[in-house]
């Protein structure tokens, strides 16, 4: 084994350097690691397996004492601290990664000795700390090696490839041809693994500052990339122009338009295919060898990893075009979704309205027009007087979601919710929402759920069930929270004697201190020390008076809430049939200044540190706050406009239900909640409330951890990806991304609560099952349906909200027709530009409130909007 004489000294210096902040940070940086090339945590894999982690310090130990493991089982690392199930995906790391080390793979060193490799590496990175070690397949004649160069700072994934390319350029200039696959953000670096021939070298020195050492190369690389980008943009603009010209002549095929816009070489570069001469290296390739070629504006690949992208080609290969890449890399293989997205990239003119719209919308509208009147030519219908039959209009205020399945909540809590709903003749959503909040009250702060290593969620939950007055909300709330109140009452009864004893002892101690202080003022100098000592001894041993347990509250200020939580094991619930808490959060008692910090920290479990001059300081490590509210729907209107409520994520943390009222359809003859159901529900909540949190090795409080079964995790992963797709532009959750982005996490919280309700005795000893996860995801889907309507109610969908404003103007002025200019002149306060009216007018057209009539004037067509006469008839 080759090592310099200074190795021992270098090791000592290395260990001494650990005292410095930079080295400490380096050693604590944890790269994503696994074993064998097929190790993946992706939920859609055949056998997903969580990743592990490895530090640079760990690798030093491996280099000094490597194992001898078959490569298919050997350990690897990605030098990014950003984990997750997609940690091996290049684009994921490019967008999210944070790298603490560069590395190089030197396979073509046949004519060099290991010592010569080491010296040439030193030439490329003179004086900087690094490790060189040979690979498993190295031989005396070909000492294949890997070079690891730790950095003095974390480097974002967006810049990693450029820095890795610069390192490889330096090594190549030093006579060490590198494998350029290491420039990809998700490339695996196999760790020291002893083969027949093994050597290593640990070189001491300062950590590499890439932005200083590589400054000249970075500037040159950026200039080169800028020039290449400029050329690509020129080509792209020319291609778009051609595509738009083709569209203007009647071509409205999004797929063909995309292919015209993106020649296949541009598309390959867009999706991170790395060009090497006349071939491209696939970002999915495991071999690191380029195998993609271009012929007749199609790509051909012999990488098996590309098989899911294109179609079978010649000689067992794969071929495809630019659109195939678009479908796979940006839309997960969903062809229809990709067609829709491509259509949004190009515009055309709506012949009916004169509006510039995407070709997707143009095709959709034309399809609808053809369905409405397939026997008429479209152009003829534009000039026909609007005397045709109108379809029934769809009310703008239609905001009633599908009714909830009464059996959606399982087990004892579901039995109680259904029985309460029947007895009180109230919608099942109300008892269900408050019931879930009651379980969260009993479990929060004591149990958390782990979705995967590094990702955990607490079990507190925020639920709003909006319902108008006179719907017996208080009756439902009192029944669903009765065991919480009964538990508090029982705890108070048990603790009162202890509290009285403690208070009496405390009063005696304080009296003794008061007496000693009086005596101190009259004492002789030689008596003072003895009195001081006794006062100090008593003060150090003052009796602590226990606090009466409290599980929930209703009307409370944020300041007092912090005190309550600090007194009650850092957890508290606010359960109320009203929405006054929103007024308090908006600043009712703080001169109109919103006070949201504690609420937000209490949802996430972030530590709280509040120091106020007029109050006792509040310190909490893992606060847990639950909400179960049932305000009137009118309270929700305008919440999005409250300062900070939307922008800081307060509204995004609630789960919403908007049930239909049963007022007017209730009967007097109802069935009371059966005693057995009530007793079972009470016993369940009591058992959950009496669960104790765990302890760590220092006897500090530590929540118990629930885990997911493999099937449950797979099911949740599918749900996560479905939500992720709906977050895209024009996706289902486009207008409520802030809320929907938290939906998968909320779903796991629900699953954890349902699991605890099913297993109230030590629930952490049993993994969450697929059945429980499925029920939780069903409930999460209901919350999603209701959230879409709730945020519309709060003004999140600007186009629908704008349509309502336009229609109010139409009704107020009793208009039978109007122009866009008329509308804009009247509503400039709401619509600053004429263009802002386009989407609201489209909403009114689609809901059959108005129709657009095009009139030829000799110049640009004039558009008049006719109002649905069926609606006009009923107006006074």
C-alpha positions, -999 to +999 in steps of 0.1 A: +000+000+000+014+034-010+015+062+015+037+092+020+059+094+051+038+124+063+006+103+064+007+099+102+014+136+107-013+145+083-038+124+102-029+142+134-033+175+117-065+164+102-079+154+137-067+187+152-084+206+124-117+191+134-119+218+160-124+244+133-159+253+123-154+245+086-142+210+092-169+203+118-195+213+092-178+192+066-176+161+088-213+165+097-224+167+061-243+135+053-244+123+017-271+101+003-259+065+003-270+030-006-257-005-016-256-018-051-267-001-084-303-012-080-308+003-046-336+029-048-362+044-026-385+055-054-420+044-044-428+031-079-398+007-079-403-030-075-385-032-042-381+004-028-356+007+001-348+037+022-314+053+016-287+056+043-261+083+048-224+086+049-200+115+058-166+124+045-151+113+078-168+079+073-151+076+039-117+083+054-122+053+077-133+032+047-103+042+027-080+032+055-097-001+062-119-010+032-141-041+030-141-065+001-176-066-012-190-077-046-199-045-067-235-054-069-236-050-031-210-023-027-218+010-010-220+042-030-226+079-022-241+110-038-224+139-022-256+158-017-272+165+017-306+166+000-324+133+004-358+119-004-372+091-025-360+109-057-324+115-044-310+094-073-329+115-100-305+139-117-331+166-122-342+164-086-307+169-073-301+196-100-330+216-086-327+208-049-292+194-042-266+208-018-231+193-024-202+192-001-177+173-022-166+170-059-153+137-073-138+122-104-136+087-118-103+078-135-106+046-156-081+053-184-048+052-166-033+020-180+002+034-185+005+051-151+014+039-116-008+048-086+020+072-075+019+089-108-019+092-106-016+107-071+010+133-083-010+143-113-041+148-091-020+171-069-010+191-100-047+196-109-057+207-074-025+219-058-024+220-020-060+212-013-074+184+008-085+153-011-086+115-011-074+092-039-083+054-038-083+027-064-116+010-075-126-026-071-115-035-106-081-018-104-050-037-114-013-031-111-013-022-149-044-001-147-048+016-112-083+029-118-089+055-092-115+078-077-107+113-065-127+130-037-123+167-031-142+182-001-155+217-004-154+246+021-191+253+015-223+237+002-227+240-035-262+241-050-272+214-075-277+240-102-240+248-102-226+213-094-222+201-129-202+231-140-178+227-110-175+190-117-168+197-153-140+222-144-124+196-121-125+170-148-110+195-173-081+201-149-075+164-145-076+158-182-051+186-187-029+168-161-030+136-182-058+119-164-088+113-188-119+113-165-153+097-169-175+126-176-205+109-161-194+123-127-207+156-139-243+145-135-258+155-102-272+120-093-242+099-104-232+072-079-197+073-065-187+039-053-168+040-020-135+023-011-138-014-017-108-037-017-100-056-049-070-077-058-050-044-061-058-016-036-040+017-029-051+049-012-037+083-004-052+108+021-038+143+014-041+171+039-046+208+033-073+235+032-107+228+019-113+238-017-131+271-022-144+263-058-155+299-065-121+313-057-098+285-071-120+280-102-129+316-107-112+320-142-126+287-154-161+296-141-160+329-160-150+311-192-176+284-187-203+309-180-194+328-212-194+296-232-228+286-218-242+321-224-231+319-260-246+284-264-278+296-248-280+325-271-277+303-301-303+279-287-327+308-281-322+320-316-330+286-330-359+283-306-374+316-316-370+307-353-387+274-346-415+290-326-421+315-354-424+286-379-448+268-356-469+299-351-470+306-389-482+270-394-509+274-367-521+307-383-528+287-415-550+263-396-526+239-380-538+235-344-521+202-335-501+207-302-479+177-308-468+189-343-464+224-330-440+212-302-419+191-327-416+222-350-405+243-320-380+218-305-356+201-330-346+169-314-310+181-305-325+210-285-349+186-268-321+163-258-301+191-243-333+204-226-336+171-207-299+168-197-286+145-224-249+152-223-233+156-258-201+137-264-190+141-300-218+129-322-235+109-295-254+118-263-252+103-228-287+096-214-293+111-179-309+077-171-279+057-181-262+035-154-232+026-176-220+062-182-214+055-219-230+077-246-254+057-268-280+082-282-277+094-318-298+117-340-310+108-375-338+126-395-349+146-364-354+115-344-332+101-316-321+065-314-309+049-282-293+016-272-297+025-235-321+001-219-329+030-194-345+049-223-369+021-232-398+037-214-395+069-234-398+060-271-408+032-294-390+000-304-366+008-332-341-011-353-316-037-339-335-039-306-330-002-299-354+026-290-363+057-311-384+087-305-389+124-311-388+156-291-424+152-279-417+117-266-390+133-243-415+160-232-441+133-223-417+113-202-395+139-185-422+166-178-454+147-175-444+113-161-455+094-193-490+109-193-495+116-230-528+134-227-515+157-200-485+165-222-507+173-252-526+198-231-494+214-218-480+216-253-511+233-264-507+260-237-473+269-252-488+283-284-515+309-291-541+315-317-571+338-321-606+328-310-627+335-340-658+340-318-643+365-292-612+379-309-593+368-278-557+356-280-558+321-264-538+289-263-544+264-290-555+239-262-583+263-253-591+270-289-595+233-296-616+228-265-639+257-274-642+245-310-651+210-298-678+225-276-692+246-304-693+216-327-711+196-301-736+224-295-744+227-332-726+201-353-747+208-384-736+245-387-704+259-399-685+278-372-681+309-392-718+311-400-727+308-363-706+339-356-729+363-375-762+346-366-784+368-344-784+356-308-820+343-307-810+307-302-821+286-272-798+291-242-786+263-221-795+265-184-769+287-166-746+273-140-748+295-109-717+314-101-722+308-064-726+270-069-702+259-042-717+227-028-692+198-028-703+161-030-718+148+002-695+129+024-699+091+027-713+086+063-690+055+066-658+072+057-646+074+093-640+039+106-640+024+141-653+038+173-649+074+163-669+068+131-696+050+151-699+080+174-699+105+145-727+087+127-748+083+159-743+120+168-752+131+132-784+110+134-794+123+169-788+160+161-800+158+124-768+175+113-745+167+083-720+139+089-691+163+081-696+182+113-693+153+137-665+138+116-644+169+115-648+176+153-642+138+160-609+139+141-599+170+161-608+152+193-584+123+184-557+147+175-562+164+209-556+131+227-525+121+206-507+153+198-473+159+213-469+123+224-468+105+190-454+113+156-455+095+123-424+087+102-431+085+064-395+077+055-362+084+071-358+121+076-395+129+071-418+129+100-452+146+107-467+154+141-503+142+148-519+175+156-545+186+130-564+218+120-600+212+109-627+237+099-663+227+093-681+258+081-719+257+087-745+284+091-762+292+125-791+271+138-775+239+126-770+226+162-732+230+159-729+235+197-748+202+204-725+183+181-694+199+195-705+191+231-711+154+223-678+149+204-657+167+230-676+153+261-648+128+269-622+156+268-642+175+294-648+144+314-611+135+314-602+170+326-628+168+354-615+134+365-579+146+365-588+176+385-607+155+410-576+132+414-551+161+417-570+186+439-557+170+472-521+171+460-525+207+447-539+218+481-510+202+499-485+217+476-501+251+478-501+249+516-464+240+517-456+267+492-474+293+513-455+282+544-422+285+526-431+319+513-441+330+549-408+317+562-389+336+536-409+368+544-401+363+581-364+358+574-362+389+552-378+409+581-353+394+605-324+401+580-331+438+582-326+439+620-299+413+623-263+419+634-236+416+607-224+382+620-259+368+616-265+379+580-247+350+563-267+324+582-300+341+573-290+344+536-281+308+535-315+297+549-334+320+524-314+306+495-320+270+506-358+276+509-359+294+475-340+265+458-365+241+473-397+259+467-427+236+463-439+233+428-477+236+426-490+212+399-511+226+371-546+212+366-545+193+333-563+211+304-567+195+270-586+222+251-597+258+251-620+280+231-616+318+232-579+325+239-554+352+228-521+340+212-502+354+242-523+334+267-523+304+244-485+303+246-487+303+284-513+275+284-492+254+261-461+259+281-480+248+312-495+217+296-466+198+281-464+221+251-498+210+237-533+225+234-564+224+213-588+251+203-623+236+196-651+260+190-684+263+172-674+298+161-646+315+143-636+342+167-601+329+168-596+345+133-604+379+147-580+374+175-553+362+151-559+392+129-551+415+158-583+422+177-563+426+209-530+438+194-541+471+176-548+453+143-513+437+141-516+400+132-500+376+156-496+343+138-462+330+149-473+307+177-501+293+155-477+285+127-451+271+150-477+250+168-488+233+135-453+224+124-438+217+158-411+243+155-395+256+187-409+287+203-388+313+221-408+343+233-394+369+257-417+396+267-410+423+293-445+422+308-450+385+309-431+353+318-410+341+289-423+311+269-399+284+258-412+253+239-392+228+220-420+209+201-453+227+205-484+209+192-516+228+184-549+214+172-579+233+158-615+220+155-636+250+144-671+254+130-675+290+119-702+304+096-693+302+059-695+340+058-665+341+083-643+324+056-651+351+030-623+376+029-599+356+051-575+354+022-573+392+023-564+394+060-527+404+063-505+374+064-533+348+065-526+335+030-490+347+024-477+332+057-495+299+052-521+301+080-550+292+057-529+265+039-527+245+072-564+240+077-585+211+064-618+223+053-654+209+051-684+228+037-714+205+043-749+212+031-774+223+057-803+201+068-824+231+079-859+227+066-857+189+063-854+179+100-879+158+120-885+157+157-884+119+159-847+111+162-826+083+178-803+092+207-767+080+207-767+044+220-751+041+254-727+015+242-714+037+213-710+066+237-692+046+263-668+030+238-660+064+223-654+079+258-631+050+268-611+053+236-605+090+241-595+084+277-570+057+268-554+079+242-553+109+266-536+087+292-508+075+269-475+088+280-448+101+256-415+082+254-381+091+269-347+092+254-315+080+270-313+112+291-349+108+304-360+137+283-395+135+268-394+120+233-425+113+212-432+077+202-428+071+164-453+054+142-440+038+110-457+028+077-459-007+063-444-011+029-478-013+012-490+018+031-460+038+020-465+027-016-501+038-015-491+072+001-464+076-026-489+071-054-512+097-037-482+121-033-474+119-070-510+124-080-512+156-060-478+167-073-492+165-109-522+185-099-500+213-087-489+222-122-502+251-142-538+244-152-538+215-128-566+209-103-548+226-075-532+255-095-550+281-075-544+265-041-509+252-044-500+265-009-528+243+005-524+212-017-487+212-012-493+202+024-521+177+016-498+146+015-484+155+049-519+161+063-529+127+049-502+109+069-513+128+100-548+115+094-535+080+089-516+082+122-547+093+141-568+066+126-541+041+135-540+053+171-578+051+173-577+015+161-548+006+183-550+027+215-526+005+234-490+012+224-499+020+187-462+026+179-456-012+182-476-019+150-469-003+115-497+017+099-515-007+076-525-003+039-561-004+050-557+025+074-537+045+049-564+039+022-591+052+046-569+082+054-564+090+017-601+087+011-607+113+038-579+135+025-595+134-010-628+147+006-609+175+022-594+183-012-628+186-028-640+209-001-608+230-001-612+239-037-646+253-030-635+269+003-607+288-013-630+299-041-652+312-013-622+330+001-614+346-032-586+323-044-599+317-079-595+351-094-613+344-127-645+331-109-643+360-085-639+384-114-669+368-132-690+375-101-679+412-101-688+415-138-722+399-133-730+421-104-723+451-126-746+436-153-774+430-129-770+464-112-774+481-145-800+457-160-780+453-191-791+432-220-758+435-239-725+452-234-690+455-249-657+447-233-648+485-233-681+493-215-673+468-189-637+480-184-647+516-181-672+507-154-650+484-134-615+499-137-612+498-099-612+460-101-596+454-135-567+477-142-562+465-178-587+453-204-569+420-207-578+412-171-614+409-181-608+380-205-609+351-181-639+364-161-659+369-194-649+333-205-663+321-172-696+338-178-697+324-213-690+289-202-717+292-175-742+304-200-747+339-185-736+356-217-727+349-253-702+366-276-716+379-309-690+390-335-700+418-359-681+426-390-674+464-392-650+466-422-620+466-399-613+445-368-644+425-358-665+441-330-676+418-301-708+423-282-717+402-252-754+393-251-770+385-217-790+354-212-826+365-215-838+336-193-819+352-164-832+387-173-868+376-172-869+371-135-854+405-127-877+432-112 
